[in-house]
Amino acid sequence: MSITEKNGLKINTKLFDFVNNEIIPGTNIKSEEFWNNFGNIVHELAPINKKLIQKREDIQKKIDDWHKKNKGKELDKKEYLEFLKSISYIVEEKDDFNIETANVDDEIATIAGPQLVVPVDNARYALNAANARWGSLYDALYGTDVIPGDKGKGYNEERGKKVIAYVRQFLDETTPLNNGSWNEVSEIKIKDKDLIFIVNQQEINLKNKDQFIGYNGEKDKLNSILLKNNNLHIDILIDENHLIGKTDKASISDVIVESALSTIIDNEDSVAAVDAEDKIKCYRNWLGLMKGDLTANMEKNGKKFVRKLNPDRTYISKDGKKITLHGRALLLNRNVGHLMTNPAILLKDGSEIPEGIMDAFMATLCALHDFKNKNNSRTESVYIVKPKMHGPEEVAFTNTLFGKVEEALGVKKYSIKVGIMDEERRTTVNLKECIRQVKNRIVFINTGFLDRTGDEMHTSFEAGPMIFKGDMKKSTWLSTYENWNVDIGLNCGFSGKAQIGKGMWAMPDQMANMMDQKIGHPKSGANCAWVPSPTAATLHSMHYHKVNVFDEQNKIKSRSKAKLDDILEIPTADRPNWAIDDINRELENNAQGILGYVVRWINQGVGCSKVPDINNVGLMEDRATLRISSQHIANWLHHGICKEDQVMEVMKKMAKIVDEQNKNDPAYQKMSDNFDKSVAFSAACDLVFKGRVQPSGYTEPLLHQKRLEKKASN
């Protein structure tokens, strides 16, 4: 491996050349100046980063010791709270304040809607997600289980009728006519500046005429009409020659809705990036998105084509002026957290660079291209989501880092906006003070219940055996945590300025179930919630038409606030007396998820997978789900709910099942052929049997070590 030395840094030459030859040109940044500034800041901040990680371990040891000392005693909430304050786990909460973030794009501040999360290392996925700003309701409904029944081969007319009826009902609810139903419309035209619908030979209007925004085509021969509800657009296509349009009374051929308003381009939980080669791939795709020239070669139904970013959409306003709407989702970049380092760059002392510092520099350097062309942010902002921070001190460090990046790259202060993942217990209990540290750049807080549960388990590892995972979803601390996040966000003035987000729907094949359940997210006051696919984004967007999130937020402001005492409720089982069959079933469920995910991560470098669970339901798995499953088994082992040989037997049994589930993948490497030599199986076992000593229960250190081992053996 070739190394280039600059300002005390030993940089992988391929990475060095990539930055110099691909990112920097067109930015007005001089290469020599960049590497000098970069080196100085890295060497200044790396030791601070290291101390913050050590502080996590020091605090964790104190909590472990406290639980050991109080073993067998009923938890005294008051005593526990005072203890957490005494070790600075919980800091003093200061006066109320409002965030002061400025120059925020509308998709963040004033429009509520779905948010996609997509791995940055897959150009096709990234492009699909960026282009998921608009989606066909007809396609989304026809192709999923929201409409019951089998699709069959070719176009199923009966199923098509059900789709159309579903959409017409949606239009009646969200853009109602002043008389009659969308089902009865036989013609749509424009007279003067009004939208006219012909129903039973009568001319009628929209109940709210202001919902009509624009159109395409001629006033008496329309190609489409553009409506608006809750700040979201609906584009109704009209084509009498279309397969659907020619059978439709009003010649409506499709209904296109704004879907994924924003997308998180993920460098963290959903990717496997362990060295310079991997990081270059990630940075190159982000650069392409920022420049607007990312492409991916595709093949569909035997046809080859090149996928690229969609253009903006144009319409004619009712006043005859041109309207331009953004054609792509607003893109955010999720960097890695403070924990991980990467061998792509070595420091003066020979240690690896803190990966989060490298990510912040590279993400922003790439975004300088967007500052010029404004294909993504129209406010010259770069949106960085920061995961896995523990408390206000670590958030303050992120603020310092972003400030230094801005200074080094010569961009306006607070151009780098931050999203806080509220997924670690020490951040949750100090959320208000975390937000205070970044009150000038915060645009996002989001609950991540899987990682948060993983940290809950690890923090209270010594408190006792954890309850079943299924019971965790019904526990007091979890529901309180979700409400607490919204309460704090609203109290800090997020409404109309920043996103309050909710977590992922993890079952991409169960869209009917999603439509029943996920409307709870906008009703909870969240102005964005995560979805696993463009189709899911299109379907979930309907919820934001039915629920005005900002009205809900105003109602929520007056409710009783979530209580810290309830968040500190530890989800341990009181004298568990579980049947062996129930224990084994839980172990098998956990083990299957772990193995199904890890085998692709280690052997193929796939960071996000659809893994069938024990009931063959496909679940989107990433490192968050891996963390909770591995910590759960590790906790049960530690407290004697199960034994090592029992767990190993389960791991081998489930490895065979996972191998069988992947038998049609030509790139798949079986674990059960030789357990002793399978790096993937070894990694999965280490995550469980060494789970207690992993920092904060994170899976990354072991995964990275094993993936590098696997890559070296190829």
C-alpha positions in Angstrom: 0.0 0.0 0.0 1.4 3.4 -1.1 1.5 6.2 1.5 1.8 9.9 1.0 3.0 12.0 4.0 1.6 15.5 4.6 1.8 17.6 7.7 2.4 14.7 10.0 -0.2 12.5 8.4 0.4 9.3 6.6 -2.3 9.2 4.0 -3.3 6.3 1.7 -2.1 7.5 -1.7 -5.3 6.5 -3.5 -7.3 8.6 -1.0 -4.8 11.5 -1.3 -5.0 11.4 -5.1 -8.8 11.2 -5.0 -9.1 14.3 -2.8 -6.6 16.2 -4.9 -7.8 15.1 -8.4 -11.6 14.7 -7.9 -12.9 16.6 -4.9 -10.8 19.8 -4.8 -10.9 20.9 -8.5 -13.7 23.5 -8.8 -13.8 24.4 -5.1 -11.3 27.3 -5.0 -9.5 25.3 -2.3 -5.7 24.9 -2.7 -4.5 21.3 -2.1 -1.4 22.2 0.0 -3.5 24.6 2.2 -6.2 21.9 2.6 -3.8 19.2 3.8 -2.0 21.6 6.2 -5.3 22.8 7.8 -6.6 19.2 7.9 -3.5 17.9 9.5 -3.4 20.7 12.2 -7.0 20.2 13.1 -6.8 16.4 13.2 -3.8 16.5 15.5 -5.5 19.1 17.7 -8.9 17.3 18.0 -7.9 13.6 18.0 -6.6 13.5 21.6 -9.8 15.2 22.8 -11.9 12.6 20.8 -9.9 9.9 22.6 -10.5 11.4 26.0 -14.3 11.5 25.4 -14.3 7.8 24.4 -12.3 7.0 27.6 -14.9 9.0 29.7 -17.6 6.7 28.4 -15.7 3.7 29.7 -15.0 5.4 33.1 -18.7 6.3 33.6 -19.8 2.8 32.5 -17.5 1.2 35.1 -19.0 3.4 37.8 -22.5 2.4 36.8 -21.5 -1.3 36.7 -20.0 -1.0 40.2 -23.1 0.7 41.5 -25.4 -2.1 40.2 -23.1 -4.8 41.6 -23.1 -3.0 45.0 -26.9 -2.8 45.0 -27.6 -6.3 43.5 -30.7 -7.9 44.8 -32.2 -4.6 46.1 -35.3 -2.9 44.6 -34.3 0.1 42.5 -34.6 3.3 44.6 -35.3 5.9 41.8 -34.3 8.9 43.9 -31.0 7.3 45.0 -30.3 6.2 41.5 -30.9 9.6 40.1 -28.6 11.2 42.6 -25.9 8.7 41.8 -26.2 9.4 38.1 -25.9 13.2 38.8 -22.9 12.6 41.1 -20.9 10.9 38.3 -22.0 13.6 35.7 -24.0 11.1 33.8 -26.9 13.5 34.1 -25.9 17.2 34.0 -27.8 20.2 35.4 -30.6 21.3 33.2 -30.4 25.1 32.6 -33.0 27.7 31.6 -35.3 27.3 28.6 -34.1 28.5 25.2 -35.1 28.5 21.5 -32.8 27.2 18.8 -31.4 29.9 16.5 -30.6 27.9 13.4 -30.9 30.0 10.2 -30.7 29.4 6.4 -32.5 26.1 6.6 -34.2 24.5 3.5 -38.0 24.1 3.6 -37.8 20.3 3.5 -36.3 20.5 7.0 -38.1 23.5 8.4 -41.6 23.8 7.1 -42.6 20.7 5.1 -43.4 17.5 7.0 -43.0 14.1 5.2 -41.2 10.8 4.9 -37.4 10.5 5.1 -35.4 7.7 3.4 -32.1 6.3 4.7 -29.8 4.7 2.1 -26.3 3.3 2.1 -23.8 5.7 0.4 -21.7 3.0 -1.0 -24.3 1.8 -3.5 -24.7 4.4 -6.3 -27.9 2.8 -7.6 -29.6 2.9 -4.2 -28.4 6.5 -3.6 -29.8 7.7 -6.9 -33.1 5.9 -6.4 -33.4 7.5 -3.0 -32.5 11.0 -4.3 -35.1 10.5 -7.1 -37.7 9.4 -4.6 -38.9 12.9 -4.1 -41.8 12.1 -6.4 -43.6 8.8 -6.6 -46.6 7.2 -8.3 -49.5 6.4 -6.0 -50.9 4.0 -8.6 -47.6 2.0 -8.8 -47.1 2.0 -5.0 -50.5 0.7 -4.3 -50.8 -1.8 -7.2 -47.4 -3.4 -6.3 -47.9 -3.8 -2.6 -50.2 -5.6 -0.1 -52.0 -2.3 0.7 -54.4 -3.6 -2.0 -55.2 -7.2 -1.0 -55.1 -10.0 -3.5 -52.7 -11.5 -6.0 -51.4 -9.2 -8.8 -51.2 -12.1 -11.3 -49.4 -11.8 -14.7 -49.8 -8.7 -16.8 -52.2 -5.9 -15.9 -55.0 -7.0 -13.5 -57.9 -4.7 -14.3 -59.9 -5.6 -11.2 -56.9 -4.8 -9.0 -56.4 -1.6 -11.0 -60.0 -0.5 -10.2 -59.3 -1.0 -6.5 -56.2 1.1 -6.7 -58.1 3.9 -8.5 -60.9 3.7 -5.9 -58.3 4.0 -3.1 -56.7 7.0 -4.6 -60.0 8.7 -5.3 -60.9 8.3 -1.6 -57.6 9.8 -0.7 -58.3 12.8 -2.9 -61.8 13.2 -1.4 -60.2 13.4 2.0 -57.3 15.7 1.3 -58.4 17.9 -1.7 -62.2 17.6 -1.5 -64.6 19.1 -4.1 -67.2 21.6 -2.9 -69.9 19.2 -4.2 -69.7 15.5 -5.0 -66.8 13.2 -5.2 -63.6 12.7 -7.3 -65.2 9.4 -8.3 -67.8 11.3 -10.3 -65.5 13.7 -12.2 -65.8 13.3 -16.0 -63.7 16.2 -17.1 -61.2 18.7 -15.6 -60.4 22.1 -17.2 -59.4 25.6 -16.3 -61.7 28.6 -16.7 -60.1 31.9 -16.0 -57.9 31.1 -13.0 -60.1 28.5 -11.5 -59.9 24.7 -11.7 -63.3 23.4 -13.0 -64.5 19.8 -12.5 -67.4 18.4 -14.5 -69.7 16.3 -12.2 -73.0 15.1 -13.6 -72.8 17.8 -16.3 -72.3 20.5 -13.6 -69.3 22.7 -13.0 -67.9 22.5 -9.5 -64.7 23.6 -7.8 -62.3 22.5 -5.1 -63.7 23.1 -1.6 -60.5 25.1 -1.0 -59.6 26.9 -4.3 -56.2 27.8 -3.0 -55.2 24.2 -3.2 -54.9 24.6 -7.0 -51.3 25.7 -7.7 -50.6 25.1 -11.4 -50.9 22.8 -14.5 -49.3 21.6 -17.6 -50.8 21.5 -21.1 -53.6 23.8 -22.4 -56.4 25.1 -20.1 -59.1 23.1 -22.0 -56.7 20.2 -22.8 -54.8 19.5 -19.6 -51.8 17.2 -19.2 -51.7 17.5 -15.5 -52.9 19.6 -12.6 -50.8 20.5 -9.5 -52.6 20.6 -6.1 -51.2 21.4 -2.7 -52.2 20.2 0.8 -50.2 20.5 4.1 -47.4 22.0 2.0 -47.1 18.8 -0.1 -47.8 18.7 -3.8 -50.0 16.3 -5.7 -49.5 16.0 -9.5 -52.6 14.5 -11.2 -51.7 13.3 -14.7 -54.3 13.4 -17.5 -53.8 11.3 -20.6 -56.7 9.8 -22.6 -54.4 7.6 -24.6 -52.7 6.0 -21.6 -53.5 2.4 -20.6 -55.2 3.6 -17.5 -56.3 7.1 -18.7 -58.3 5.7 -21.6 -60.4 3.6 -19.2 -60.9 6.5 -16.7 -63.9 8.7 -16.7 -61.8 11.8 -16.3 -58.8 10.5 -18.3 -56.6 10.5 -15.1 -53.7 8.2 -15.9 -51.7 8.5 -12.6 -51.4 10.5 -9.4 -47.9 11.5 -8.5 -47.2 12.7 -4.9 -44.2 14.3 -3.2 -42.7 11.3 -1.3 -39.2 11.4 0.2 -38.8 15.0 1.0 -35.4 14.3 2.5 -32.9 11.4 2.4 -30.1 10.5 4.7 -27.1 9.3 2.7 -25.6 7.0 5.2 -21.9 6.5 5.9 -22.6 4.7 9.2 -25.0 1.8 10.2 -25.9 0.7 6.7 -22.4 0.5 5.1 -19.4 -1.7 5.6 -16.5 0.8 5.1 -13.3 -0.4 6.9 -10.4 1.0 4.9 -9.3 3.6 2.4 -10.7 1.7 -0.6 -14.2 1.5 1.0 -14.1 5.2 2.1 -13.1 6.4 -1.3 -16.2 4.6 -2.7 -18.4 6.3 -0.2 -16.9 9.8 -0.7 -17.0 9.4 -4.5 -20.8 8.7 -4.5 -21.5 11.6 -2.2 -19.3 13.8 -4.4 -21.3 12.8 -7.4 -24.6 13.7 -5.6 -23.2 17.1 -4.6 -21.9 17.8 -8.2 -25.1 16.4 -9.6 -23.3 14.0 -12.0 -23.6 10.7 -10.2 -24.7 7.8 -12.6 -25.2 4.1 -12.3 -25.5 1.5 -15.1 -28.8 -0.3 -14.8 -30.6 -3.3 -16.4 -34.3 -3.8 -16.2 -36.5 -6.2 -18.2 -33.5 -6.9 -20.4 -32.9 -3.2 -21.2 -29.7 -1.4 -20.3 -29.8 2.2 -19.3 -28.0 4.8 -17.2 -29.6 6.1 -14.0 -28.9 9.7 -13.1 -30.5 12.4 -10.9 -33.9 13.6 -11.9 -34.3 17.2 -13.1 -36.6 19.7 -11.4 -40.3 19.7 -12.3 -41.9 22.7 -14.1 -45.5 23.8 -14.3 -47.6 26.9 -15.3 -49.1 28.8 -12.4 -52.8 29.9 -12.5 -51.3 33.4 -13.3 -49.5 32.0 -16.3 -46.0 32.1 -14.7 -43.4 29.3 -14.6 -43.3 27.2 -11.4 -40.2 25.1 -10.7 -40.4 22.4 -8.0 -37.4 20.5 -6.7 -37.1 17.2 -8.4 -35.0 15.4 -5.8 -35.0 14.7 -2.1 -32.9 17.1 0.1 -29.9 15.0 1.0 -28.3 14.8 4.4 -25.0 13.0 5.1 -24.8 10.7 8.1 -21.2 10.6 9.3 -19.9 8.0 11.7 -19.8 8.6 15.4 -16.9 9.5 17.7 -15.8 5.9 18.5 -14.4 4.6 15.2 -11.0 5.1 13.7 -9.9 4.2 10.2 -6.5 3.0 8.8 -6.9 5.2 5.6 -4.9 7.9 7.4 -2.4 7.5 10.3 -1.4 10.3 12.7 2.0 11.4 14.0 1.9 8.9 16.8 1.0 6.0 14.4 -2.7 5.8 15.5 -5.6 5.7 13.1 -7.5 8.9 12.3 -10.8 9.3 14.1 -13.2 8.5 11.3 -15.8 11.1 12.3 -13.3 13.9 11.9 -12.3 12.6 8.4 -16.0 12.3 7.4 -16.8 15.9 8.5 -14.1 17.3 6.3 -14.8 15.2 3.3 -18.6 15.6 3.4 -18.2 19.3 3.6 -15.4 19.6 1.0 -17.7 17.7 -1.5 -20.6 19.9 -0.6 -18.7 23.0 -1.7 -19.7 22.0 -5.2 -23.3 22.1 -4.2 -22.8 25.6 -2.7 -22.2 26.7 -6.3 -24.8 24.8 -8.2 -27.5 24.6 -5.5 -28.8 21.3 -6.8 -29.3 20.1 -3.2 -29.4 22.9 -0.7 -30.7 26.3 -1.9 -29.4 27.9 1.3 -25.7 26.9 1.0 -26.0 24.4 3.9 -24.5 21.0 4.3 -26.6 18.7 6.6 -24.6 16.2 8.6 -26.4 13.7 10.8 -24.2 12.8 13.8 -25.0 9.4 15.5 -24.0 7.8 18.8 -23.0 10.9 20.8 -23.1 10.5 24.6 -24.2 13.6 26.3 -23.6 17.4 25.9 -19.8 17.3 26.1 -19.7 15.1 23.0 -22.2 17.3 21.2 -20.1 20.3 22.0 -17.1 18.5 20.5 -19.0 18.0 17.3 -19.8 21.7 17.3 -16.1 22.6 17.7 -15.2 20.2 14.9 -17.8 21.6 12.5 -16.6 25.2 13.3 -13.0 24.3 12.5 -14.0 22.6 9.3 -15.9 25.7 8.3 -12.9 27.9 9.1 -10.5 25.6 7.2 -12.7 25.5 4.1 -13.5 29.2 4.2 -17.3 28.8 4.4 -19.7 30.9 6.4 -20.1 30.0 10.1 -23.0 27.6 10.8 -23.2 26.5 7.2 -22.7 22.9 8.5 -26.0 22.0 10.1 -26.2 19.1 12.5 -28.8 16.4 13.2 -28.6 14.6 16.5 -29.5 11.0 16.7 -31.1 10.6 20.1 -30.1 6.9 20.4 -27.8 6.8 23.4 -29.2 6.9 27.0 -26.8 9.7 28.2 -28.0 11.9 25.3 -31.7 11.2 26.0 -31.5 12.2 29.7 -29.5 15.3 28.8 -31.3 16.1 25.5 -32.1 19.7 26.2 -28.5 20.4 27.2 -27.2 18.5 24.1 -29.4 20.8 21.9 -28.1 23.9 23.7 -24.5 23.0 22.6 -25.5 23.3 18.9 -28.4 25.7 19.1 -27.1 27.7 16.1 -26.7 24.7 13.8 -29.2 22.0 14.9 -31.8 20.9 12.3 -32.8 17.5 13.5 -33.4 15.2 16.4 -34.4 11.7 15.8 -35.2 8.7 18.0 -33.7 5.4 17.1 -35.3 2.9 19.4 -33.1 -0.1 18.4 -29.7 1.6 19.1 -31.3 3.2 22.1 -32.4 -0.2 23.4 -28.9 -1.6 22.8 -27.5 1.2 24.9 -30.2 0.7 27.5 -29.1 -2.9 27.8 -25.4 -2.2 27.9 -25.6 0.7 30.4 -27.7 -1.4 32.8 -25.9 -4.7 32.0 -25.2 -5.5 35.7 -28.7 -4.5 36.9 -30.1 -7.9 35.9 -31.5 -10.0 33.0 -33.3 -8.0 30.4 -36.9 -8.6 29.4 -37.8 -10.2 26.1 -37.2 -8.0 23.0 -40.9 -8.1 22.1 -41.8 -6.8 25.6 -39.3 -4.0 25.3 -41.5 -2.2 22.8 -44.3 -2.0 25.4 -42.0 -0.9 28.3 -42.5 2.4 30.2 -39.0 3.8 29.4 -39.4 3.3 25.6 -42.8 5.1 25.2 -41.6 7.8 27.6 -38.4 8.3 25.6 -40.3 8.7 22.4 -42.6 11.4 24.0 -39.7 13.0 25.8 -37.8 13.6 22.5 -40.8 15.4 21.0 -41.5 17.4 24.2 -37.9 18.6 24.4 -37.7 19.5 20.7 -40.9 21.5 20.8 -39.8 23.2 24.1 -36.6 24.2 22.3 -38.5 25.9 19.4 -38.1 23.2 16.7 -41.5 23.7 15.2 -41.1 25.5 11.8 -37.3 25.5 12.1 -36.1 21.9 12.4 -37.1 18.2 12.1 -38.3 16.0 14.9 -37.9 12.5 13.5 -39.1 9.0 14.2 -37.6 5.7 13.4 -37.6 3.1 10.6 -40.3 0.8 9.4 -38.2 -2.3 9.2 -40.6 -4.6 7.2 -40.4 -3.5 3.6 -42.8 -6.2 2.4 -45.6 -5.3 4.9 -46.9 -2.1 3.5 -50.5 -2.6 4.6 -49.3 -3.0 8.2 -47.2 0.2 7.8 -50.2 2.1 6.5 -52.1 1.1 9.6 -49.4 1.8 12.1 -47.1 4.5 10.8 -49.7 7.3 10.8 -48.9 7.3 14.5 -45.6 9.1 13.7 -47.1 12.4 12.4 -49.7 12.2 15.1 -46.9 12.0 17.7 -45.7 15.4 16.5 -42.9 14.1 14.3 -42.4 16.0 11.0 -40.4 13.2 9.5 -40.2 9.5 9.9 -37.9 6.9 8.3 -39.0 4.5 5.6 -37.0 1.7 3.9 -37.8 2.3 0.2 -39.1 4.8 -2.3 -42.4 2.9 -2.5 -42.7 3.1 1.3 -42.0 6.8 1.1 -44.8 7.3 -1.5 -47.3 5.4 0.7 -46.2 7.0 4.0 -46.6 10.5 2.4 -50.3 10.0 2.4 -50.2 10.1 6.2 -48.8 13.7 6.1 -51.8 14.8 3.9 -54.2 13.4 6.4 -52.4 14.7 9.5 -51.2 18.4 9.8 -48.1 17.8 11.9 -47.7 21.5 12.9 -51.3 21.5 14.2 -50.4 18.3 16.2 -47.3 20.0 17.6 -49.3 22.9 18.8 -51.7 20.5 20.6 -48.8 18.5 22.1 -47.2 21.7 23.6 -50.0 21.8 26.2 -49.9 18.1 27.3 -48.2 16.8 30.4 -44.5 16.4 29.8 -42.7 13.1 29.8 -40.9 12.3 33.1 -37.3 11.6 33.6 -38.2 9.1 36.3 -40.0 7.0 33.7 -37.1 7.1 31.3 -34.8 5.8 34.0 -37.0 2.7 34.5 -34.6 -0.2 33.8 -36.2 -3.0 31.7 -35.0 -5.9 33.7 -37.0 -9.0 34.6 -38.0 -9.5 38.2 -37.1 -13.0 39.2 -37.6 -14.5 35.8 -39.1 -18.0 35.6 -39.2 -18.5 31.8 -39.9 -21.8 30.1 -36.9 -23.3 28.3 -38.8 -23.3 25.0 -39.4 -19.6 25.3 -35.8 -18.9 26.1 -34.6 -21.0 23.1 -37.1 -19.3 20.8 -35.8 -15.9 21.8 -32.2 -17.0 21.4 -32.9 -18.4 17.9 -34.7 -15.2 16.8 -31.7 -13.2 18.0 -29.1 -15.5 16.5 -30.8 -15.7 13.1 -30.9 -11.9 12.8 -27.2 -11.7 13.9 -26.0 -14.4 11.5 -28.1 -13.3 8.6 -26.7 -9.8 8.8 -23.1 -10.5 9.8 -22.4 -13.1 7.1 -23.1 -10.6 4.3 -21.2 -7.8 6.2 -18.0 -9.9 6.7 -18.0 -11.9 3.4 -19.5 -9.4 0.9 -19.1 -6.0 2.6 -22.9 -5.4 2.5 -23.9 -3.1 5.4 -27.7 -3.3 5.1 -29.6 -6.5 4.4 -33.1 -7.8 4.2 -32.8 -10.7 6.5 -35.7 -13.2 7.0 -36.6 -13.6 10.7 -37.5 -16.9 12.4 -41.0 -16.6 10.8 -39.5 -15.8 7.3 -40.6 -12.2 7.5 -38.0 -10.0 5.7 -36.6 -7.4 8.1 -34.2 -4.6 7.1 -31.2 -5.2 9.3 -28.3 -2.9 10.0 -25.9 -2.4 12.9 -28.6 -1.1 15.2 -30.5 -4.4 15.0 -27.3 -6.3 15.4 -26.4 -4.3 18.5 -29.7 -5.0 20.3 -29.7 -8.8 19.4 -26.0 -9.4 20.4 -26.4 -7.4 23.7 -29.6 -9.3 24.6 -27.9 -12.7 24.3 -24.8 -11.4 26.1 -26.9 -10.1 28.9 -28.8 -13.4 29.3 -25.5 -15.3 29.3 -24.0 -13.0 32.0 -27.1 -13.5 34.3 -27.4 -17.2 33.8 -30.6 -17.3 31.8 -28.8 -19.4 29.2 -25.4 -21.2 29.1 -22.5 -20.9 26.6 -22.9 -24.4 25.1 -26.6 -23.8 24.7 -26.0 -20.5 22.8 -23.3 -22.1 20.7 -25.7 -24.9 19.7 -28.3 -22.3 18.8 -25.7 -20.3 16.7 -24.8 -23.4 14.7 -28.4 -24.4 14.2 -29.3 -21.0 12.9 -26.2 -20.7 10.8 -27.4 -23.8 8.8 -30.8 -22.1 8.4 -29.2 -18.9 7.2 -27.1 -20.8 4.8 -30.2 -22.5 3.4 -32.0 -19.1 3.1 -29.1 -17.8 1.0 -28.6 -20.9 -1.2 -29.6 -19.0 -4.4 -27.0 -16.3 -4.0 -24.0 -17.3 -6.1 -21.7 -14.9 -4.1 -22.7 -16.4 -0.8 -20.2 -18.4 1.3 -21.6 -21.0 3.7 -20.8 -20.9 7.4 -21.8 -24.4 8.2 -19.3 -26.1 5.9 -16.6 -25.3 8.4 -17.5 -23.4 11.5 -13.9 -23.2 12.7 -12.7 -21.5 9.5 -15.7 -19.2 8.8 -14.6 -15.6 9.6 -18.3 -14.6 9.5 -19.4 -17.2 12.0 -16.5 -16.3 14.3 -17.5 -12.6 14.1 -21.1 -13.4 15.0 -20.0 -15.6 18.0 -17.6 -12.9 19.2 -20.4 -10.3 19.1 -22.3 -12.5 21.5 -19.7 -14.1 23.7 -17.6 -11.0 24.0 -20.6 -8.7 23.9 -20.3 -7.5 27.5 -16.9 -5.9 27.0 -17.7 -4.2 23.7 -17.6 -0.4 24.1 -21.2 0.7 24.8 -22.3 -2.6 23.2 -21.3 -1.3 19.8 -20.7 -3.9 17.1 -18.4 -1.8 14.8 -15.0 -2.6 16.4 -15.4 -6.4 16.0 -17.0 -6.1 12.6 -14.3 -3.9 11.2 -11.6 -6.2 12.6 -13.2 -9.3 11.1 -13.9 -7.7 7.7 -10.3 -6.5 7.4 -9.3 -10.1 8.2 -11.6 -11.4 5.6 -10.4 -8.9 3.0 -6.8 -9.8 3.7 -7.5 -13.5 3.1 -9.2 -13.0 -0.3 
